[in-house]
Amino acid sequence: MSAFIADFRRMLDQRPIYLDLRGVTTITPDAIVTLVALVKGDRATRVRGNFPERQESSTLLIESGFFDHVKTGAPVPRSFKGRIEKRHSTRVEPETASGLIRFGLEAAGLEPGAHQACYRGLIECMSNTHNHASGRSARSPEQWWAMVLGNRATGRVQIAFADTGIGIFGSIKLRGLKKVYRAIGAVANSKILHDVLEGRVESSTGYPYRGKGLPMVYRDSLNKRIRSLYIIANDVFADVERGDYVTLRPGFTGTIVCWEV
């Protein structure tokens, strides 16, 4: 996926693209929301494409809310299982987070109500985009995209969040942290992300991770309040439940976080 996105971005800067999805057999919310983020804006008119031949994949793409944001020449039914929201990183959006959660629970046939772990996860993702994603001026804040998909058959709700900014490890605020790790011989961002999630980054470094933020989302995963937590941050892929932290080549310019409840 990371290699595909890198090629897609490079080609889109050069010429119009026809995106052939006929052979796609599996579609997940993280891929859908990231693709929407990439094709929106000034470059949207330069992308055309088709539908997957596999009926399940085609149906999921339609029901995800993808075509609420991406134009198609063919008529498609309105989404009823998925919803995608776009915002700028100027502030967190509690109402948007709550609305997405309500939509997902209803689509999955679950009782409505506050789901604190999901809410914390979305708020933290929004906050990270505001603090880390934009390397630009306040006049041009980074955009983030959040998606929810409810599955009535399984009773599960999937959440995906993406921004295509400079990402956590491109942030000026983390350069000092990288120097600390380089001094002890641990320069990989995968090591830094692992320690940040586990709350091992001491507060004396000046970075407010201990006891809140990403460590809180991590603890929700360990305690099974959320499941299947995956994080892509620049050149790091983390399968948090399995404890796998892998360096990506090529990396992803931005951040993707996804989980389910």
C-alpha positions in Angstrom: 0.0 0.0 0.0 2.8 2.4 0.9 4.6 1.7 -2.4 1.3 2.2 -4.4 0.6 5.5 -2.7 4.1 6.8 -3.4 3.8 5.9 -7.1 0.3 7.3 -7.2 1.4 10.7 -5.8 4.4 10.9 -8.1 2.3 10.1 -11.2 -0.5 12.4 -10.3 1.9 15.3 -10.1 2.9 14.6 -13.7 -0.3 13.6 -15.6 -3.9 12.4 -15.3 -4.4 8.9 -14.0 -6.9 6.1 -14.7 -7.2 4.0 -11.6 -8.0 0.4 -12.6 -9.6 -1.2 -9.6 -11.0 -4.3 -11.4 -8.5 -6.7 -9.8 -9.0 -5.5 -6.2 -10.2 -8.3 -4.0 -9.9 -6.7 -0.6 -10.8 -3.1 0.5 -10.4 -1.8 4.0 -11.3 1.6 5.5 -7.7 2.8 5.9 -7.1 2.4 2.2 -10.4 4.0 1.3 -10.0 7.1 3.5 -6.4 7.5 2.3 -7.4 7.3 -1.3 -10.0 9.9 -0.8 -7.5 12.2 0.9 -5.1 11.8 -2.1 -7.6 12.5 -4.9 -9.5 15.4 -3.4 -8.6 19.0 -4.0 -7.1 20.6 -7.1 -6.0 17.2 -8.5 -9.4 15.5 -8.2 -10.3 16.1 -11.9 -7.2 14.3 -13.0 -8.3 11.0 -11.6 -10.7 8.6 -13.3 -11.3 4.9 -12.6 -13.6 1.9 -12.5 -15.1 -0.5 -9.9 -13.7 -3.8 -8.6 -15.0 -6.9 -10.4 -15.4 -8.7 -7.1 -18.9 -7.9 -6.0 -18.1 -7.7 -2.2 -15.3 -5.2 -2.8 -17.4 -3.1 -5.2 -20.3 -3.0 -2.7 -18.0 -2.1 0.2 -16.5 0.8 -1.8 -20.0 2.1 -2.5 -21.3 1.7 1.0 -18.2 3.2 2.6 -19.2 6.8 1.7 -16.3 7.0 -0.9 -18.6 8.5 -3.5 -19.9 11.2 -1.2 -16.5 12.7 -1.8 -15.3 11.3 -5.2 -17.4 12.0 -8.4 -18.4 9.1 -10.6 -20.2 9.1 -14.0 -22.2 6.1 -12.9 -25.2 6.4 -10.5 -24.4 4.9 -7.1 -26.8 4.5 -4.1 -26.2 6.7 -1.1 -24.0 5.3 1.6 -25.7 3.8 4.6 -22.8 1.8 6.3 -19.9 4.3 6.1 -19.3 7.9 6.6 -16.2 10.1 5.8 -15.5 13.5 7.3 -12.9 16.1 6.3 -11.6 18.9 8.5 -8.6 21.2 8.9 -6.2 20.8 11.7 -6.8 24.1 13.4 -8.6 22.5 16.3 -10.0 19.1 17.4 -13.6 18.4 16.6 -15.4 16.7 19.5 -18.8 16.9 17.8 -17.5 15.3 14.6 -15.9 12.5 16.6 -19.2 11.8 18.5 -21.2 12.0 15.3 -19.0 9.5 13.6 -19.2 7.1 16.5 -23.0 7.3 16.6 -23.2 6.7 12.9 -20.9 3.6 13.1 -22.8 2.1 16.1 -26.1 2.5 14.3 -24.8 1.1 11.0 -23.5 -2.0 12.9 -26.9 -2.5 14.7 -25.5 -1.7 18.1 -27.0 0.3 20.9 -26.3 4.0 20.7 -24.1 5.6 23.3 -20.7 7.0 24.1 -17.8 4.8 23.3 -15.0 6.5 25.2 -12.1 4.5 23.8 -13.2 5.4 20.2 -13.7 9.0 21.2 -10.3 9.2 22.8 -8.7 7.7 19.7 -10.3 10.1 17.3 -9.5 13.2 19.5 -5.9 12.1 19.8 -5.6 11.7 16.1 -7.0 15.1 15.5 -4.7 16.6 18.1 -1.6 14.9 16.5 -2.5 16.3 13.1 -2.7 19.8 14.6 0.6 19.4 16.5 2.7 17.5 14.0 1.2 17.1 10.5 1.4 20.6 9.1 4.9 21.9 8.5 3.2 24.9 7.0 2.0 28.2 8.2 -1.2 28.7 10.2 -2.8 30.1 7.0 -2.6 26.7 5.4 -3.5 24.1 8.0 -3.2 20.4 7.2 -6.4 18.5 6.4 -7.4 15.3 8.1 -9.9 12.7 7.1 -11.8 10.4 9.4 -14.0 7.4 8.4 -16.3 5.0 10.2 -17.8 1.8 8.8 -20.4 -0.3 10.6 -20.9 -4.0 9.8 -24.2 -5.3 10.9 -23.3 -8.9 10.1 -20.3 -8.9 12.5 -21.5 -6.2 14.9 -18.2 -4.5 14.5 -17.3 -0.8 13.8 -14.1 0.1 12.0 -12.5 3.5 12.4 -9.8 5.0 10.1 -8.0 8.3 10.3 -5.6 9.8 7.8 -3.7 12.9 7.2 -1.3 13.5 4.3 0.9 16.1 5.9 4.5 15.8 7.0 3.6 13.2 9.6 4.7 12.7 13.2 8.4 12.1 12.5 8.6 15.0 10.1 7.6 17.3 12.9 10.0 19.9 14.1 8.9 19.2 17.7 10.3 15.7 17.5 13.8 16.6 16.2 15.1 17.0 19.7 13.7 13.6 20.6 15.5 12.0 17.7 18.8 13.5 18.9 18.2 11.8 22.3 17.7 8.4 20.7 20.6 8.9 18.4 22.8 9.5 21.4 22.0 6.1 22.8 22.3 4.3 19.4 18.6 3.9 18.7 17.8 6.0 15.6 14.9 4.1 14.1 11.6 5.8 14.3 10.0 2.4 15.0 11.8 2.4 18.3 10.7 5.9 19.1 7.0 5.1 18.3 7.1 1.9 20.4 8.5 3.8 23.4 6.0 6.7 22.9 3.1 4.3 22.9 4.4 2.5 26.1 4.9 5.8 27.9 8.7 5.4 28.1 9.4 8.8 26.9 10.3 10.7 30.1 8.5 13.9 30.8 11.8 15.5 31.5 12.5 15.5 27.7 9.7 18.1 27.4 7.4 15.9 25.3 3.9 15.5 26.9 3.3 11.9 26.0 3.6 10.2 29.4 0.2 9.1 30.8 -2.0 10.5 28.0 -2.5 10.9 24.3 -1.0 8.0 22.3 -0.2 5.9 25.4 -3.9 6.1 26.4 -4.9 4.8 23.0 -2.3 2.1 23.4 -3.6 1.1 26.8 -7.2 0.9 25.3 -5.8 -1.6 22.8 -4.0 -3.7 25.5 -7.2 -3.7 27.5 -9.3 -4.7 24.5 -11.4 -1.6 24.6 -10.4 -1.3 20.9 -9.1 -4.0 18.7 -6.9 -4.3 15.6 -5.0 -1.1 16.2 -2.6 -0.2 13.3 -0.5 2.9 12.9 1.4 4.1 9.9 3.6 7.1 10.8 6.0 8.2 8.1 8.4 5.2 7.7 6.9 3.1 10.5 4.2 0.5 10.4 2.9 -0.8 13.7 0.6 -3.8 14.3 0.1 -2.8 17.9 -1.7 -6.0 19.1 1.1 -8.2 17.8 3.8 -5.8 19.0 5.3 -5.6 15.5 7.0 -2.4 14.5 8.4 -2.4 11.0 10.3 0.2 9.0 8.6 0.9 5.7 10.4 1.4 2.4 9.1 3.6 0.9 7.5 5.4 3.8 4.2 7.2 3.8 4.1 11.0 3.9 1.6 11.5 6.7 -0.1 9.4 9.3 -2.8 6.6 9.2 -4.4 5.2 12.3 -7.1 2.5 12.3 -8.9 0.3 14.8 -12.2 -1.4 15.4 -14.6 -2.0 18.3 
